[in-house]
Amino acid sequence: MVSRTSSLLRARSRPIPNKLLRSSTFDARFPSPRVPHELIDHILGFALLPALDTPKSLEFSSVVPFTLVSAGFRQIALRRFFRDIALTCTTQWTMLFNLLEAEANRTPGRTSSGSFAWVKSLTASSNVLSYKPIRLSYLSYLRVLSIDLAREGLSTQHPLLSSLFSYLEPTNACPNLTSLKLSNLPRVDVLLLRLIAKQFPRLTDLYLSCTERIAFECCWACFEDSLSCTTHSPIPDNYSDAATMAEAFASALKPLTPLKHLHLGIFLSDERLLYSHIAHSIGDGEHLGMVANSFICKACFDKAVHTVRPLEVAASIIFGQQLKALKTIGWSSFFSSDPGHTRLHQHINSDDTVDEQIAPAGKSQDEVSCSDEDPNDDDDDADDGVAQAPEFAPDIDLKTTFRIMRSDGRIRVRRASWRDVEDL
């Protein structure tokens, strides 16, 4: 009888066939399949979505497990994490910068800019960025920059922005910046526009706004103080009329040939409108001691709407003529909810002069054309909001946007809905 042990020993001692040996040997011609990095990138992107919705200071703990899996996972997770940075304080900015610097030192030969190339969008206040502004020069692939200047004044705005922008010159650090947002500005003027056009020639989106600084919801003292510290209405003190202002601003922005979307957060209404509003509100017992918002003050609305709306339209057409790539232009306005009464026709002559004509009441002023319109062509006017007598409707955003359309050398401007703007 043959024991189990002896039979196993004899079986193990037999030589393995060459065919089996060849099949178990690794063949370099047929490497084992691997998941593409692009697919891993998308999977990690979905996995990190909950973390990306939280402040950066709390988010990094959610990213850490992915960085410990492998070198590939670490690169993907950190690139996702640093892509969009929103800073709230200088401590947070220091922490994130140190992380980027440490990661760049880990792989110094990867690219010339290292991990700093991961940062595509940066949002912060001016006081955060002014702390060691040289750090901005490392963000060589930045595409979107948003700065809140609520803490700046009329005398500090230009020196601060000149200092910050000097570290973001196209030849130095920021050749790819296409979107710039400056909110809570003390003023929007030609000096600022020329600085932006010089520093960022590839901009396609530009948002500049002052009117957020006005303390509508506060007491009289705060309201008047915010008015005195903000150039919210440049007419008539800075410019005699809206056309003169539009010509100056558009000329300053002419170097921005790729510019498609522009918002200028200033009022084209007379500066005295806000001060006359105070007199209207004083007699309102319901808002006694508080500033009743101008966009719900019917006395101001009825007085200014018929003059301000044509100014907004006329200024928009001037920008459309000067900036050839422009698709939308926005303004701060108390009257963006009003459908209007008049239509402004403009004819562009061969010498670039413009003839204007105000159409009779009952027509919408929301659209401007550079030539006579076909009376049967009404498909673009279906949602213009034409009305004989507009119902008073407050607009809490204080913004209005106009869409610029070009065809066969002709320019048409119409007030755009937010859906129109998002589709562009």
DOROMAR-871824 format. One record per atom (N, C-alpha, C): x, y, z; residue in three letters. Coordinates in steps of 0.05 Angstrom, whole numbers, plus 5000, padded with zeros to 4 digits. Layout:
# DOROMAR-871824
XYZALA/...
END
This chain:
# DOROMAR-871824
501749765000MET/500050005000MET/501850255000MET/501050444983VAL/502650684981VAL/501350894999VAL/502951015016SER/501851215034SER/501351475020SER/499551635032ARG/498951905020ARG/501352085019ARG/503052065040THR/505452235042THR/507352175020THR/507951915014SER/509851834994SER/508851914966SER/506251894961SER/505251964935SER/505452264930SER/505052424951LEU/505352714948LEU/508152794943LEU/510052664956LEU/512852714952LEU/513752654924LEU/512752424912ARG/513452354885ARG/512252554865ARG/509852654871ALA/508552844853ALA/510053114853ALA/510953204876ARG/512353454878ARG/515153444865ARG/516253194865SER/518953174854SER/519053164824SER/516753124811ARG/516653114782ARG/517253394770ARG/518653404748PRO/519253654735PRO/516853784723PRO/516754054724ILE/514454194712ILE/514754224682ILE/512654164667PRO/512954174637PRO/513754464629PRO/515354474607ASN/516254734597ASN/513854904588ASN/511754784578LYS/509454934568LYS/508155094591LYS/508054964614LEU/506855094638LEU/508655314648LEU/511355264646LEU/513155474655LEU/512955724637LEU/512755674611ARG/512555904593ARG/510056064597ARG/507855924603SER/505256064607SER/505256234632SER/506756144653SER/506756294678SER/508756524678SER/510556534658THR/512556744657THR/511357004647THR/512057234659PHE/510957494651PHE/511957564622PHE/510157634605ASP/510757704578ASP/510558004575ASP/512758144570ALA/512758434568ALA/511058534545ALA/510558364526ARG/508858454503ARG/505958484511ARG/505158354532PHE/502358374541PHE/502258454570PHE/502658714576PRO/502558804604PRO/499758774616PRO/499758764642SER/497158744656SER/495558994652SER/492958984649PRO/491259224644PRO/491359414668PRO/491259674662ARG/491259874682ARG/488960074677ARG/487860174699VAL/485660374696VAL/486960634687VAL/485960764666PRO/487161014656PRO/486961234678PRO/489061404678HIS/489161614698HIS/486861814695HIS/485861844670GLU/483662024666GLU/481161924680GLU/480761654679LEU/478361544692LEU/478661564722LEU/481061514733ILE/481461544762ILE/481061834770ILE/481862024753ASP/481462304758ASP/478562374762ASP/476862274743HIS/473962324745HIS/472762194770HIS/473561944776ILE/472561804799ILE/473161954825ILE/475762044827LEU/476562194850LEU/475062464852LEU/474562574828GLY/473162824828GLY/470362804840GLY/468962584833PHE/466362534845PHE/466562474875PHE/468562324882ALA/468962254910ALA/469562494928ALA/470862694916LEU/471662934931LEU/469563154930LEU/467463114916LEU/465363324914LEU/464363424941LEU/463763244960PRO/462863344986PRO/464963515000PRO/467563444996ALA/469663595009ALA/469963864996ALA/469563874970LEU/469964134956LEU/467864334962LEU/465664254975ASP/463464434983ASP/463964555010ASP/466164485024THR/466664595051THR/468964785049THR/469364955070PRO/471665135070PRO/474264985068PRO/476265115056LYS/478864975051LYS/480164875077LYS/479765025099SER/480964955124SER/479864685134SER/477364625128LEU/476164375137LEU/476264155116LEU/476864235092GLU/476764045070GLU/479163855069GLU/481463945076PHE/483963795072PHE/483863525087PHE/482463515109SER/482263255124SER/480763055107SER/478963145089SER/477562955072SER/479262855049SER/481363005043VAL/483062935020VAL/485362755029VAL/486162775054VAL/488562625064VAL/488462325058VAL/486162185062PRO/486161895057PRO/486861825028PRO/486061995009PHE/486661944981PHE/489661984975PHE/490862164990THR/493762214985THR/495561994995THR/494461815012LEU/496061595023LEU/495861335007LEU/494161324987VAL/493761084972VAL/496261024955VAL/497061214938SER/499361184921SER/500161454911SER/502461464897ALA/503461714887ALA/501561834866ALA/500361654849GLY/498461754829GLY/495961874842GLY/494861724862PHE/492561834876PHE/493162094890PHE/495562114901ARG/496262364915ARG/496262604896ARG/497462564872GLN/497562774853GLN/494862864844GLN/493062674839ILE/490362744830ILE/488762874852ILE/488962774876ALA/487362884898ALA/488263174904ALA/490863214905LEU/491863484911LEU/491263684889LEU/491463584864ARG/490763764841ARG/487863854843ARG/486063674850ARG/483263734853ARG/482863934876ARG/484363884898PHE/483964044922PHE/484864334918PHE/487064364904PHE/488164634900PHE/487064784876PHE/485364664860ARG/484464784835ARG/482965044841ARG/481165044859ASP/479565284866ASP/479965344895ASP/481365574900ILE/481965654928ILE/480365904935ILE/479065884958ALA/477566114969ALA/478766174997ALA/480066394999LEU/481466465024LEU/479766655042LEU/479866605068THR/478366775087THR/480166925106THR/482666845108CYS/484466975127CYS/487366925119CYS/489167085130THR/491967045123THR/493166785133THR/492166685155THR/493066435166THR/492466205147THR/490066205136GLN/489366005116GLN/491066025091GLN/491566265082TRP/493266315059TRP/496066205063TRP/497166255087THR/499866155094THR/499865845094THR/497865725106MET/497765435107MET/497665315079MET/495965415062LEU/495665305036LEU/498165345019LEU/499365585022PHE/501765645007PHE/504065455015PHE/504265405041ASN/506365225051ASN/505964935041ASN/503464855039LEU/502864585028LEU/503664574998LEU/503064784983LEU/503764784955LEU/506864784952LEU/508164944968GLU/511064954967GLU/512364694974GLU/511264554995ALA/512364295003ALA/511964094981ALA/509664094968GLU/509163904946GLU/510963964922GLU/511464224917ALA/513264294895ALA/516064194900ALA/516864194925ASN/519564104931ASN/519863794931ASN/517563654933ARG/517563364931ARG/518263274903ARG/517263414883THR/517663334855THR/518663584840THR/521163664845PRO/522163914833PRO/522463904803PRO/522763664791GLY/523263644763GLY/520763614746GLY/518363614758ARG/515963554742ARG/515363774722ARG/515064024732THR/514564254714THR/516064484726THR/516264694710SER/517664934719SER/516265074743SER/513665044744SER/512165174766SER/511264984788SER/511764724784GLY/511164524805GLY/508164514811GLY/507564464836SER/504764424844SER/503164684842SER/504464914840PHE/502965164839PHE/501365184813PHE/502065024793ALA/500465014768ALA/497764904772ALA/497264774795TRP/494664664800TRP/492564874805TRP/493365104815VAL/491465314823VAL/490365454798VAL/487765424793LYS/486465554770LYS/484665784778LYS/483665784802SER/481865994811SER/482566074840SER/482566344844LEU/483266454870LEU/481166664878LEU/480066644902THR/478066834912THR/479066914940THR/479267184944ALA/480267284970ALA/479667574972ALA/479867674996SER/479567965001SER/482268104997SER/482268364993SER/484768504988SER/486668495011SER/485668495036ASN/487568495059ASN/488968225062ASN/487668005052VAL/489067745052VAL/491267725031VAL/490567815007LEU/492567804985LEU/494868004989LEU/494368225003SER/496468425007SER/498568325027SER/497968105042TYR/499867995060TYR/501767815043TYR/504267895041LYS/506167755024LYS/505167714995LYS/504667934981PRO/503567914954PRO/505367774934PRO/507967744941ILE/509767604922ILE/508867314917ILE/507267204935ARG/506266934931ARG/504566914905ARG/503367124897LEU/501767114873LEU/503467054848LEU/505967124849SER/507667074825SER/508166774820SER/507466604840TYR/507766314836TYR/505466194821TYR/503166334820LEU/500766224808LEU/500766274778LEU/502466124764SER/502966174735SER/500666084717SER/498865914727TYR/496765814711TYR/493965904721TYR/493966124735LEU/491466224746LEU/489666324723LEU/487166244724ARG/485266324703ARG/483066514713ARG/482366484738VAL/480166644750VAL/481166764776VAL/480767034778LEU/481667174802LEU/479367354811LEU/478667324836SER/476467484848SER/477467614874SER/477267884875ILE/478268034898ILE/476068204909ILE/475668194935ASP/473768364949ASP/475268604962ASP/474568844954LEU/475969084963LEU/474369244983LEU/472769105000ALA/471069245018ALA/472569415039ALA/475069335045ARG/476669475065ARG/478369695053ARG/478169735027GLU/479769945015GLU/478170205013GLU/479670425010GLY/478370685007GLY/479170814980GLY/478071054976LEU/478571194951LEU/481571244946LEU/483071284968SER/485971354965SER/487771104964SER/486770874973THR/488470634974THR/487870434951THR/485670474937GLN/484870274916GLN/487070244895GLN/487870464882HIS/489770434860HIS/492470344868HIS/493770444890PRO/496370344898PRO/496270044905PRO/494169954918LEU/493969674925LEU/493769494901LEU/491969564882LEU/491569404858LEU/494069404841LEU/495369634839SER/497869644823SER/499969464835SER/500069444862SER/501969274875SER/501368974870SER/498768904873LEU/497968624869LEU/498368544840LEU/497468714822PHE/497568644794PHE/500468624783PHE/502368764797SER/505168744787SER/506268464790SER/505168304808TYR/506068034812TYR/504567834793TYR/502667944778LEU/501067774760LEU/501367864731LEU/503567994724GLU/504068084696GLU/504167844678GLU/503067864653PRO/503067634635PRO/505867524629PRO/507867694628THR/510567604623THR/511867474648THR/510567524671ASN/511767434696ASN/510467184707ASN/507867194711ALA/506566974725ALA/503866894714ALA/502367064702CYS/499567014697CYS/498667054668CYS/499766894649PRO/499066944621PRO/496366834614PRO/495166664631ASN/492666534624ASN/490166644638ASN/490466864652LEU/488166974666LEU/485967074646LEU/483666954648THR/481467024630THR/479067154644THR/478967124670SER/476667234685SER/477567384710SER/476667634712LEU/477367804735LEU/474867934747LEU/474667904774LYS/472368024788LYS/473468194811LYS/472768444811LEU/473468634832LEU/470868744844LEU/470168654867SER/467668744880SER/468168934903SER/466169084910ASN/466369284932ASN/468569484927ASN/468769564902LEU/470769764894LEU/469870044904LEU/471770204914PRO/470970484920PRO/470170644895PRO/471470584872ARG/470870724848ARG/471570564823ARG/470170614801VAL/470970504775VAL/471570744758VAL/474070764749ASP/474870994733ASP/476770914711ASP/477571104694VAL/479271044671VAL/481970944680VAL/482971044702LEU/485570954712LEU/485570654718LEU/483470564731LEU/483170274737LEU/482870114711LEU/481170204693LEU/480770054668LEU/483270034652LEU/484870244650ARG/487370234636ARG/489370044649ARG/489370034675LEU/491169854689LEU/490469564683LEU/487869504684ILE/486969234678ILE/487569154649ILE/486969334631ALA/487469274602ALA/490469224596ALA/492169354611LYS/494969324607LYS/496069064619LYS/495069004643GLN/496068774658GLN/494968504648GLN/492468504639PHE/491168254632PHE/489868264604PHE/491468254584PRO/490468294556PRO/488768064546PRO/488667834560ARG/487167604550ARG/484467574564ARG/483667774579LEU/481067744593LEU/478767714574LEU/476967524581THR/474467494567THR/472067574584THR/472467564611ASP/470367644630ASP/471467844650ASP/470068064653LEU/470968274671LEU/468568384687LEU/468768364713TYR/466668454731TYR/467768654751TYR/466868904749LEU/467669114767LEU/465169244779LEU/465169274806SER/462769374818SER/463369534843SER/461869754846CYS/462069924870CYS/459569914888CYS/457269864876THR/454769914890THR/454269734913THR/455769514916GLU/455369344940GLU/456169484965GLU/457769694963ARG/458669834987ARG/456570015000ARG/454370074985ILE/452370254996ILE/450670115017ILE/450470225041ALA/449070095063ALA/446170165062ALA/444670045044PHE/441870095041PHE/440270015066PHE/441169795078GLU/439569675100GLU/440369785128GLU/442069985129CYS/442970075155CYS/441670345161CYS/442770475181CYS/441670735190CYS/442570965172CYS/441471205177TRP/442171435161TRP/445171495161TRP/446371475184ALA/449271535186ALA/450971355169ALA/450371095170CYS/451870895154CYS/451270935125CYS/448770995118PHE/447971035090PHE/449571265078PHE/449471495092GLU/450871735081GLU/453871695081GLU/454971555101ASP/457771505102ASP/458671325078ASP/457071125072SER/457770945049SER/457571095023SER/455671285021LEU/455471444996LEU/457971614993LEU/458971735014SER/461171925012SER/463771775007SER/463971515012CYS/466371365008CYS/466371194982CYS/464371244966THR/464071074942THR/463271254918THR/464571224896THR/463771364871THR/461771184857THR/459371184867HIS/457271004857HIS/455871104832HIS/455771374829SER/454371504806SER/456171714795SER/457771654774PRO/459671854763PRO/458472084748PRO/455872084745ILE/454472294730ILE/452872454751ILE/453172724751PRO/454572904733PRO/457273004743PRO/458172924766ASP/460573034778ASP/463072964762ASP/463272704754ASN/465672614739ASN/465372634709ASN/462872594699TYR/462372604671TYR/459672754667TYR/459572914646SER/457173074641SER/454772904634SER/455172684620ASP/452972504613ASP/453972224609ASP/452072034605ALA/452771754603ALA/454371694577ALA/453771834556ALA/455271784530ALA/458171854533ALA/458772084546THR/461572164550THR/463071954567THR/461771864588MET/462971664606MET/463471404591MET/461471314575ALA/461771064560ALA/463971084540ALA/464271304526GLU/466471344507GLU/469171324521GLU/469471444544ALA/472071444559ALA/472671164569ALA/470671024580PHE/471070754591PHE/471670554569PHE/470170574547ALA/470570384525ALA/473270424512ALA/474170664510SER/476870714498SER/479070604516SER/478670624543ALA/480670514561ALA/480870204559ALA/478570074552LEU/478469784551LEU/479069674523LEU/479669844504LYS/480069754476LYS/482269544473LYS/484469564489PRO/486469354486PRO/485469074493PRO/483269054507LEU/482168784513LEU/480468684490LEU/481768614469THR/480368514445THR/478868254448THR/479668074467PRO/477967824470PRO/475567864489PRO/475268104501LEU/473168134522LEU/470368074511LEU/468967894524LYS/466267814516LYS/464167904535LYS/464767904561HIS/462767964581HIS/463868174600HIS/462268394603LEU/463168614620LEU/460968704638LEU/461568744663HIS/459668864682HIS/460969094696HIS/459669324695LEU/460569564709LEU/458469644730LEU/459169584755GLY/457269624777GLY/457169914786GLY/456270094769ILE/455770374776ILE/453070454765ILE/451870654778PHE/449270754769PHE/449670964748PHE/448070944727LEU/447971154706LEU/445971374713LEU/444471344734SER/442671554743SER/444171784755SER/442972004757ASP/444172244769ASP/444872184798ASP/447272284807GLU/448072234834GLU/446072344855GLU/444672554847ARG/442772684865ARG/440372504871ARG/439972294855LEU/437672124859LEU/437671994887LEU/440071894895LEU/440171774921LEU/439771974944LEU/440772214941TYR/440372414962TYR/437472514963TYR/436172534940SER/433372614940SER/431672394952SER/432572154949HIS/431171924961HIS/430971944992HIS/433072065004ILE/432972105033ILE/430672275041ILE/430072485026ALA/427772655032ALA/425172505029ALA/424972325010HIS/422572165007HIS/422171975030HIS/424371855040SER/424271665061SER/423671785088SER/424472035092ILE/424072165118ILE/421072185125ILE/419472225104GLY/416572245109GLY/415171975111GLY/416671765109ASP/415571495110ASP/415671395139ASP/413471395153GLY/413371315181GLY/414171025185GLY/413670855164GLU/414270565167GLU/417270525169GLU/418870695155HIS/421770655155HIS/423170875170HIS/421870995189LEU/422971225203LEU/425571135217LEU/427671295211GLY/430271235223GLY/431971045207GLY/430770915187MET/432170735170MET/432070825141MET/433770725124VAL/433770805096VAL/432070605081VAL/429770705071ALA/428070535054ALA/429570495027ALA/429870245019ASN/431570184995ASN/430570344971ASN/432470454956SER/431670604933SER/430070444912SER/430570184911PHE/429170034891PHE/426269964900PHE/425470054924ILE/422670024932ILE/421470304937ILE/422870514930CYS/421870784933CYS/420470864908CYS/417770874908LYS/416270934884LYS/416671224875LYS/417071404893ALA/417571684886ALA/420071704868ALA/422171574876CYS/424671574860CYS/424271434834CYS/422871214835PHE/422371054811PHE/420971214790PHE/418671334797ASP/417071484778ASP/418571714766ASP/420271834782LYS/421672074773LYS/423972014754LYS/425371804757ALA/427871754742ALA/427671544721ALA/425671364722VAL/425771134704VAL/425771214675VAL/424371424667HIS/424171494639HIS/426671624628HIS/428471714645THR/430971834636THR/433271634639THR/433171454659VAL/435471284664VAL/435571054644VAL/433270934637ARG/433270704619ARG/434470774592ARG/433770994579PRO/435071054553PRO/438171104556PRO/438971204579LEU/441871244584LEU/443270974585LEU/442170774598GLU/443370514599GLU/443570384572GLU/441470424556VAL/441470304529VAL/443570444511VAL/443670714512ALA/445470864495ALA/448370804503ALA/448970784529ALA/451670724537ALA/452470434528ALA/450570254529SER/451169974521SER/451869964491SER/450470114474ILE/451070104446ILE/453870224440ILE/454670414455ILE/457370534452ILE/459570324458ILE/459170174479PHE/461069964486PHE/461069744464PHE/458669684453GLY/458569484432GLY/459969574407GLY/459969834401GLN/461369934378GLN/464469924382GLN/465369994406GLN/468270014411GLN/469569744416GLN/468169564430LEU/469369304437LEU/468069094419LEU/469469004398LYS/468368844377LYS/467568564385LYS/468768454406ALA/468068184414ALA/465968174436ALA/465168404446LEU/463368414469LEU/460668294463LEU/459668124481LYS/457067994478LYS/454968094498LYS/455868154522THR/454068254543THR/455368474558THR/453768664567ILE/454668874585ILE/452568924606ILE/453468954631GLY/451668984653GLY/452169244668GLY/450169344682TRP/450369594698TRP/448869544724TRP/449569704744SER/447969724768SER/445569904761SER/443269824769SER/440869984762SER/438669934782SER/437170154787PHE/434770134804PHE/432370044788PHE/432570034762PHE/430270014745PHE/430369774726PHE/431769564733SER/431969344714SER/429469184713SER/427569214732SER/425069074731SER/422969214713SER/423469464707ASP/421569624692ASP/421669564662ASP/419469504649PRO/419469434621PRO/419969674602PRO/419669914612GLY/420270144595GLY/418070234577GLY/418370474564HIS/416370584547HIS/417270654519HIS/419870684515THR/420870784489THR/422770604476THR/423070634450ARG/424970474435ARG/426970674423ARG/429570614427LEU/431670794417LEU/432870674392LEU/432470804370HIS/433670714345HIS/436370854341HIS/438370714331GLN/440870834325GLN/441870744298GLN/442770934282HIS/443770874255HIS/446770944254HIS/448470744248ILE/451270784246ILE/451970874218ILE/453071104215ASN/453771204188ASN/456571104180ASN/457371164156SER/459871074146SER/462271194161SER/461871424173ASP/464071554188ASP/463871494217ASP/462371274224ASP/462071184252ASP/460471374270ASP/459271574258THR/457471744274THR/454771604277THR/453271674298VAL/450771544304VAL/448471734304VAL/446371674290ASP/443871834291ASP/441871684310ASP/440571834327GLU/438771714347GLU/435971824343GLU/434071664350GLN/431271744348GLN/429671594369GLN/428171734386ILE/426471614406ILE/423771554394ILE/422971304395ALA/420371224384ALA/418071304402ALA/415671304392PRO/413371374409PRO/412971194433PRO/411471304452ALA/410771144476ALA/409370894468ALA/409670684485GLY/408370434479GLY/410270234467GLY/412670324458LYS/414670154447LYS/416770094469LYS/418069864466SER/420069794486SER/422769914479SER/424170014499GLN/426870114495GLN/428969904501GLN/428069654506ASP/429969454513ASP/431769364490ASP/431069444465GLU/432669364443GLU/433569604427GLU/435969594419VAL/437169814402VAL/438169684377VAL/437669804355SER/438669704329SER/440169924315SER/442169844300CYS/443770034285CYS/442570094258CYS/440269974252SER/438970024226SER/435970004230SER/434370084209ASP/431470054211ASP/430669764214ASP/428769714232GLU/427969444237GLU/425669364219GLU/425569104213ASP/423369004198ASP/420968974216ASP/418669104210PRO/416369094228PRO/415268814232PRO/415868634213ASN/414868364214ASN/416868184230ASN/419168284236ASP/421168124250ASP/420868174280ASP/419268004293ASP/418768054322ASP/419567814339ASP/421067624327ASP/421767384343ASP/423667444365ASP/425267654363ASP/427167724384ASP/425867894405ASP/423467984400ASP/422168174419ASP/419968034435ASP/419767774432ALA/417467644444ALA/417467664474ALA/419867684487ASP/419967694516ASP/421167954525ASP/420768174510ASP/421868424517ASP/420468554541ASP/418068454548GLY/416668564570GLY/415368834563GLY/414368864539VAL/413169114531VAL/410569154546VAL/410169394556ALA/407769464571ALA/407169754568ALA/404569824567GLN/403770104565GLN/404370254591GLN/403770124613ALA/404170254639ALA/405470044657ALA/407970074663PRO/409469864678PRO/408469854707PRO/408169604716GLU/407569554744GLU/410169584760GLU/410069704783PHE/412469744798PHE/413369474810PHE/415769384803ALA/416869134812ALA/419669164823ALA/420169134848PRO/422869174859PRO/424868964849PRO/427269044845ASP/429468864837ASP/431568884858ASP/431868674874ILE/433668684897ILE/436568644888ILE/437068564864ASP/439868524855ASP/441068784845ASP/439468984838LEU/440469234828LEU/442369204804LEU/441669014786LYS/443268964763LYS/441568934738LYS/442569034716THR/441268984691THR/443368914670THR/442768734652THR/444668644632THR/443468674604THR/445168754585PHE/444368784557PHE/445968594540PHE/444668474521ARG/445868284503ARG/446468434476ARG/448868394466ILE/449768524441ILE/449868324419ILE/448368374398MET/448368194375MET/449368334350MET/450968194335ARG/452168304310ARG/451568134286ARG/450968254264SER/450568114239SER/450768304216SER/452268234196ASP/452568394171ASP/453368684177ASP/455168714196GLY/456068984203GLY/454169144219GLY/452069024229ARG/449969164245ARG/450169074274ARG/449469254292ILE/449469194320ILE/446669234331ILE/445769034346ARG/443169054361ARG/443669004390ARG/442469164407VAL/442769134436VAL/440069104448VAL/439668904465ARG/437168864479ARG/437668784507ARG/435868854524ARG/436168764552ARG/435868464554ARG/437768334566ALA/437868044567ALA/436867934593ALA/435567704591SER/434767554616SER/437267404625SER/437167304650TRP/439467154660TRP/439766894644TRP/437666784633ARG/437866544616ARG/439466614591ARG/438966854579ASP/440466934556ASP/443366954562ASP/444067064585VAL/446867114592VAL/448266844597VAL/446966654610GLU/448166404616GLU/448666234591GLU/447066284570ASP/447366134545ASP/449666224528ASP/450766474534LEU/452966574518LEU/455666464526LEU/
END
